Amino acid sequence: MELYRGLVEVHSKADGGVYRVAWFRRNPGESMSESVVSLTVCVDSSTITMRTRGQQPAKGLIIQETGYFARQQGVLKLVDSEFQVVDKC
């Protein structure tokens, strides 16, 4: 969520390639912002070219992101997230 918002703010666009979800997992006992469940996903976008206004094109990244979900009005909603760039999934 944090990463996506940052890309929108600088007007980045993905060009060509694919986003590949390599794996995802539950994180029992891990909590943030009063969440009841968290999931971590590793996404490989290294085949994508990122284009940002006023900058040179850049290679996509491999990112591990954890989303934290809380029960709100009877459904699970994303309440927080964190990410890190990694070398491989």
DOVO-318187 format. One record per residue (C-alpha): x, y, z; residue in one letter. Coordinates in pm, 1 decimal, m for minus. Layout:
REM DOVO-318187
<rec <X Y Z> 'a'>
...
***
This chain:
REM DOVO-318187
<rec <0.0 0.0 0.0> 'm'>
<rec <277.8 240.8 100.0> 'e'>
<rec <482.2 156.3 m209.6> 'l'>
<rec <182.8 189.6 m444.0> 'y'>
<rec <91.6 532.4 m304.5> 'r'>
<rec <450.4 648.2 m354.7> 'g'>
<rec <446.8 539.7 m718.5> 'l'>
<rec <117.8 720.4 m780.0> 'v'>
<rec <252.0 1040.8 m622.6> 'e'>
<rec <552.4 1055.8 m859.5> 'v'>
<rec <342.8 952.6 m1162.3> 'h'>
<rec <527.4 624.5 m1225.7> 's'>
<rec <401.3 381.1 m1486.5> 'k'>
<rec <494.0 17.0 m1544.1> 'a'>
<rec <583.4 m66.5 m1903.1> 'd'>
<rec <611.7 m422.4 m2040.8> 'g'>
<rec <710.4 m733.3 m1847.9> 'g'>
<rec <506.1 m909.9 m1581.6> 'v'>
<rec <443.2 m893.0 m1208.5> 'y'>
<rec <507.2 m1243.8 m1074.0> 'r'>
<rec <378.3 m1339.4 m730.1> 'v'>
<rec <643.9 m1588.6 m622.5> 'a'>
<rec <489.1 m1683.2 m286.9> 'w'>
<rec <272.7 m1564.1 m0.5> 'f'>
<rec <242.2 m1676.7 360.7> 'r'>
<rec <51.8 m1611.0 681.1> 'r'>
<rec <239.8 m1465.7 975.2> 'n'>
<rec <81.2 m1613.6 1290.1> 'p'>
<rec <121.6 m1385.7 1591.1> 'g'>
<rec <256.6 m1088.7 1392.7> 'e'>
<rec <45.9 m776.0 1442.9> 's'>
<rec <49.5 m403.2 1368.7> 'm'>
<rec <m219.0 m135.7 1411.0> 's'>
<rec <m445.8 m378.2 1601.4> 'e'>
<rec <m450.8 m626.2 1312.2> 's'>
<rec <m580.8 m979.2 1357.5> 'v'>
<rec <m393.7 m1137.4 1067.2> 'v'>
<rec <m95.8 m1054.3 850.1> 's'>
<rec <14.0 m1187.2 511.9> 'l'>
<rec <350.5 m1147.5 341.4> 't'>
<rec <387.5 m1166.5 m35.1> 'v'>
<rec <696.8 m1160.7 m255.1> 'c'>
<rec <647.0 m1000.4 m596.2> 'v'>
<rec <908.7 m1007.0 m869.0> 'd'>
<rec <867.9 m717.9 m1112.4> 's'>
<rec <1227.0 m724.9 m1238.3> 's'>
<rec <1111.9 m776.4 m1600.2> 't'>
<rec <914.7 m450.3 m1591.6> 'i'>
<rec <1047.9 m108.8 m1691.3> 't'>
<rec <930.9 172.7 m1462.4> 'm'>
<rec <885.5 512.7 m1623.1> 'r'>
<rec <862.3 822.0 m1406.2> 't'>
<rec <804.4 1172.7 m1537.0> 'r'>
<rec <1134.4 1358.0 m1576.9> 'g'>
<rec <1356.2 1056.3 m1495.5> 'q'>
<rec <1539.5 782.8 m1683.6> 'q'>
<rec <1355.0 446.6 m1711.5> 'p'>
<rec <1439.3 205.9 m1429.1> 'a'>
<rec <1421.5 m170.6 m1386.8> 'k'>
<rec <1136.6 m305.1 m1170.9> 'g'>
<rec <1216.3 m435.6 m822.0> 'l'>
<rec <1168.3 m754.2 m624.7> 'i'>
<rec <965.6 m663.8 m318.8> 'i'>
<rec <849.7 m845.3 m8.6> 'q'>
<rec <542.4 m673.8 137.7> 'e'>
<rec <349.3 m752.3 453.2> 't'>
<rec <m13.8 m645.4 482.9> 'g'>
<rec <m188.9 m621.9 820.7> 'y'>
<rec <m563.6 m679.5 830.7> 'f'>
<rec <m818.1 m592.0 1100.0> 'a'>
<rec <m1183.6 m683.5 1129.7> 'r'>
<rec <m1398.0 m378.5 1057.2> 'q'>
<rec <m1775.1 m393.2 1018.2> 'q'>
<rec <m1763.5 m771.0 983.8> 'g'>
<rec <m1495.5 m790.8 711.5> 'v'>
<rec <m1115.9 m792.8 700.2> 'l'>
<rec <m963.6 m465.7 581.9> 'k'>
<rec <m603.6 m369.9 518.1> 'l'>
<rec <m501.9 m132.5 799.7> 'v'>
<rec <m124.5 m113.3 759.1> 'd'>
<rec <162.9 m246.7 550.7> 's'>
<rec <539.0 m244.3 521.0> 'e'>
<rec <775.6 m350.7 245.2> 'f'>
<rec <1138.4 m411.1 167.2> 'q'>
<rec <1335.3 m455.1 m152.3> 'v'>
<rec <1501.7 m798.6 m166.1> 'v'>
<rec <1751.0 m969.5 m398.3> 'd'>
<rec <1525.6 m1266.7 m476.3> 'k'>
<rec <1196.5 m1422.8 m371.0> 'c'>
***
